[in-house]
Every structure is written in structure tokens, then in C-alpha cells.
Amino acid sequence: MAGVQPQGDLLKMSHRENWKVQHERLHVKHRGHEAMHAEMVLILIATLVVAQIVLVQWKQRHNRSYNLVTLLQMWVVPLYFTMKLYWWRFLSMWGMFSVITSYVVFRATRKPLSCRTPRMVYKWFLLIYKLSYAVGVIGYLTIMFTMFGFNVFFRIKAEDSMDVGVVMLFYGLYYGVMGRDFAEICSDYMASTIGYYNMGGMPSRSLTDDICAVCGQKILVDVDEEGIIEDTYQLSYSTSSVSVAGALWVRSRRVRTATRRST
């Protein structure tokens, strides 16, 4: 048999015959493992199905803890791989994003909340949204242009242009999702602390037209004007105007009030 070939005979064989004997030995060695491989595939499929069901139920029943845990994993896990594989470009961008975002989250979770914090928070995350959106679109277009061969007109190798497109698309998606999740956390904290009240009854405040009715800061953009960093909105039930931070806070308070009433 091929499994008991003497060593001298193997040396006299040609390369093709030697490879054939080694292949037969491999089959003999792994004979009977088909059932084990099938079990492994079934276990993998069952694990994926059960994990998906558990994640869906977790998100539906405890949405806040689900978002927090997934955000922390998405934020911390890439740090291990970037340090292990020496991806210094991603590590430097991750570090800058983490430092600035950590400061913004710290300011948003302070009590009492500073009147300047809402504008700072929403300016930062709006900037992250616009940058990640632009970078993602450019990366997607770069990939499509490479697939259609437009890189040849610019004398760029397909591998280089495809790498640039994939990296930019990944950066846009990653920091876009991270910014969205951190913005939700900050808005939840600020919605529970911002505002004003009166111990004797309904709160009242008399403000000029160029002051935000919620945060009390000066409005930089008119209601009918589109801003670069923030926009101004007219409340439907009042003549007061609010900046983008105040409008988002009002919307969050409406959702919370409606939820409490329905329960």
C-alpha cells in the first residue's frame, strides 16, 4: 500500500508520484473524519442562530445596555489589533477621536450642565457626521471607479486605488457609527439635565429673538437660513426659536413625555 512504502522507494519516485503517495497517506490519516466535520458545521450554524436570537432579544428588552456594550466593544477591540499589527495611521486617528469625544462626553454628563455644552456637543458630532459621510462617499466612488477601470486614466495601479477606497469607506462607516452612538448617549444625559423650572408653577422666560429658548445662547443662524455647523428651528407651539442643540433636546423631551404617558 501507499502507506507502507519504504523510504528508499519514495526517494526513487518522481515528484508527481511522490505527491500522489503523500496525498493517499493524507486520505488514510483523515479517513472517518467526515462525521466530525459535519458536526462542526452544524454546531457553527446552531451557534450563529442562537447568538442572533439572543442579540435581537437583548436589543428589544434592554436597548440601552445593548447599545452601551456594543459601543464599548466597537471602541476598544480595534485598539488591540492596531497595536498588535502596528497600524499606526488608524491608531493615531483613533486616539484623536477618542480624546476629543471623551472630553465632549465628560462635559455632556456634568451636573449642573453648562449652558455652552449643548452647542459644543452637537457641533462636534455634526462635524463627525459630515466628515464621515464625505469620506465614506469618496471611498465608495473610488472603489466603483477602480472596478470600471477609470484608475487607468490617472495612471494609478488598481491595487493602490482599491486600497485607498476600502480604507476611506471603512473610516467613514466606523467613525460615522461611533459618532452616532456617542451622540445618542450625550443627548440622553443632556435631556435629563437641561432646561429650567419654577417651584411655584409653570416656568416662564422672556428672551429676545436672537437667544435660544432652551440653552440661552446667542443664535448664530436665522430660521430660514441654512447653516454650516448648526441650523435654527422655529417651535411649532411658540414664537421662540431654538438652535440645533435646543431643537434636539425638545424632540427628546417630547419622546420621553409621550413614553411616560403611554405607560
TORZA-326848 format. One line per 5 residues: number of its first residue (from 1); their letters; for each residue x, y, z of C-alpha. Coordinates in steps of 0.5 Angstrom, whole numbers, plus 500, padded with zeros to 3 digits. Each point is the difference from the previous one (the first is absolute). Layout:
N
NUM = A = X Y Z  ... $
! end
This chain:
263
1 = MAGVQ = 500 500 500  502 507 499  500 501 508  506 495 501  504 502 494 $
6 = PQGDL = 508 499 502  504 507 501  504 497 494  495 499 495  497 507 502 $
11 = LKMSH = 507 503 498  500 497 493  493 502 498  499 506 496  497 507 503 $
16 = RENWK = 493 498 497  500 493 503  503 502 507  494 506 500  495 494 499 $
21 = VQHER = 502 496 505  500 505 505  493 502 498  498 493 501  503 500 507 $
26 = LHVKH = 496 506 502  494 497 498  501 494 504  502 504 506  494 504 500 $
31 = RGHEA = 495 494 498  494 501 504  500 507 502  494 502 495  495 499 506 $
36 = MHAEM = 505 504 505  500 506 494  492 499 499  499 501 508  505 506 500 $
41 = VLILI = 496 504 494  493 498 504  503 503 506  502 506 497  493 501 497 $
46 = ATLVV = 497 499 506  504 505 504  499 505 495  493 499 500  499 500 508 $
51 = AQIVL = 505 506 500  496 504 495  493 499 504  504 502 507  502 506 497 $
56 = VQWKQ = 493 502 497  497 499 507  505 503 503  499 506 496  493 500 501 $
61 = RHNRS = 500 499 507  506 504 502  501 505 495  505 505 504  504 494 503 $
66 = YNLVT = 501 497 493  502 507 497  505 501 505  503 493 500  501 500 492 $
71 = LLQMW = 502 507 500  506 499 505  502 493 496  500 504 494  504 506 503 $
76 = VVPLY = 505 495 504  501 494 496  503 503 494  506 503 505  502 493 501 $
81 = FTMKL = 501 498 492  503 507 499  505 500 505  502 492 498  500 501 493 $
86 = YWWRF = 504 507 500  494 504 496  503 507 503  495 504 495  494 497 503 $
91 = LSMWG = 503 500 507  501 508 499  493 502 497  497 495 506  504 504 505 $
96 = MFSVI = 498 507 498  493 498 499  500 496 507  503 506 504  495 505 497 $
101 = TSYVV = 494 496 500  502 498 508  500 508 501  494 501 497  496 494 503 $
106 = FRATR = 503 503 507  497 507 499  493 497 498  500 496 506  501 505 505 $
111 = KPLSC = 495 503 505  498 505 500  501 501 493  504 506 497  496 504 495 $
116 = RTPRM = 505 499 495  501 493 500  494 498 495  502 504 495  507 498 500 $
121 = VYKWF = 498 492 501  495 501 493  506 504 497  505 494 501  495 495 498 $
126 = LLIYK = 497 503 494  507 501 497  502 493 501  494 498 496  501 505 495 $
131 = LSYAV = 508 498 499  498 492 501  494 501 495  505 503 495  506 495 501 $
136 = GVIGY = 495 494 499  497 503 494  507 502 497  503 493 502  494 496 496 $
141 = LTIMF = 500 504 494  508 499 500  498 492 500  495 501 495  505 504 495 $
146 = TMFGF = 505 495 501  495 494 498  498 504 494  508 501 498  500 507 501 $
151 = NVFFR = 506 500 504  504 499 493  499 507 498  503 502 506  506 495 500 $
156 = IKAED = 498 497 506  501 493 502  494 496 501  502 497 507  502 507 502 $
161 = SMDVG = 494 504 499  495 494 502  504 500 507  499 507 500  493 500 499 $
166 = VVMLF = 499 494 505  504 504 506  496 506 498  493 496 500  502 497 507 $
171 = YGLYY = 502 506 503  493 503 498  496 495 503  504 499 506  500 507 503 $
176 = GVMGR = 493 501 497  497 495 504  505 501 506  498 508 500  492 498 499 $
181 = DFAEI = 500 495 506  504 505 505  495 506 497  495 496 503  503 499 507 $
186 = CSDYM = 501 507 500  493 502 498  497 495 505  504 503 506  499 508 498 $
191 = ASTIG = 493 499 499  499 498 507  504 506 503  499 506 495  494 504 501 $
196 = YYNMG = 497 505 505  494 499 505  496 504 505  499 498 507  493 504 500 $
201 = GMPSR = 497 498 494  501 500 492  507 502 498  501 506 496  505 504 497 $
206 = SLTDD = 501 507 496  505 499 494  502 505 494  499 497 493  508 498 500 $
211 = ICAVC = 500 496 506  499 492 500  494 499 504  503 494 503  507 500 501 $
216 = GQKIL = 500 508 501  506 501 495  500 505 494  497 497 494  505 501 494 $
221 = VDVDE = 496 498 494  493 502 498  494 496 500  499 500 492  508 500 499 $
226 = EGIIE = 504 493 499  506 500 505  507 496 499  500 498 507  493 501 503 $
231 = DTYQL = 493 502 498  495 504 504  493 497 500  493 503 502  496 497 505 $
236 = SYSTS = 493 498 498  497 502 506  503 506 502  503 506 497  507 499 503 $
241 = SVSVA = 506 497 495  505 495 502  507 498 498  501 493 497  502 497 507 $
246 = GALWV = 494 503 503  495 497 495  503 493 501  499 501 507  493 502 499 $
251 = RSRRV = 499 494 496  503 495 505  496 503 506  493 499 495  502 493 499 $
256 = RTATR = 501 499 508  494 503 502  496 496 495  503 494 502  498 501 507 $
261 = RST = 493 502 498  499 493 496  503 496 506 $
! end
